[in-house]
Amino acid sequence: MKKILFICLISILVLSACGQKETKENHEGHEDHSAHLANGDIQETTASTDVLPVFLDKQSEDMQLVYQAAAKAHDILKWMPCYCGCGDSAGHKNNFNCFVHEIKENGEVVWDDHGTRCAACLETAVTSIKMVQEGKSLVEIRNAIDEAYKEGYATPTKTPMPS
């Protein structure tokens, strides 16, 4: 069932990634731990990967699912580059950073809203997670991502190759 969901998400996310407008609401259980970065991204801290940031409230349920999956897929996405230019514009090191800036030692998560506006970020995350579910190795996934984005995209993040 999850495989089918991720396959469907790719199509939906490409269509919904552009034009989504974030609005901020007062949220019970959420303190305002958000920061607006110079590049326009919003970062927000929550207690864990199970608590999504407020900036996702107005996004689709599919977008929220991708963020949850990405936050729990650090061991996969830390090896996948992003080809949208966020390495230069936002200092991202890998595709994981398009969704999560940092998971702190105490379990708090510093989320990044960059992925809400970027089809390449979303597609890379969904494809990578789906390929793991299909039994592909990290090297196979990385090679597939590099091949898919080798032409017509920005310079990738400086992400090391998995061993």
Secondary structure, 3 states (H helix, E strand, C coil): CHHHHHHHHHHHHHHHCCCCCCCCCCCCCCCCCEEECCCCCEEEEECCCCCCCHHHCCCCHHHHHHHHHHHHCHHHHCCCCCCCCHHHHCCCCCHHHHCEEEECCCCCEEEEHHHHHCHHHHHHHHHHHHHHHCCCCHHHHHHHHHHHCCCCCCCCCCCCCCC
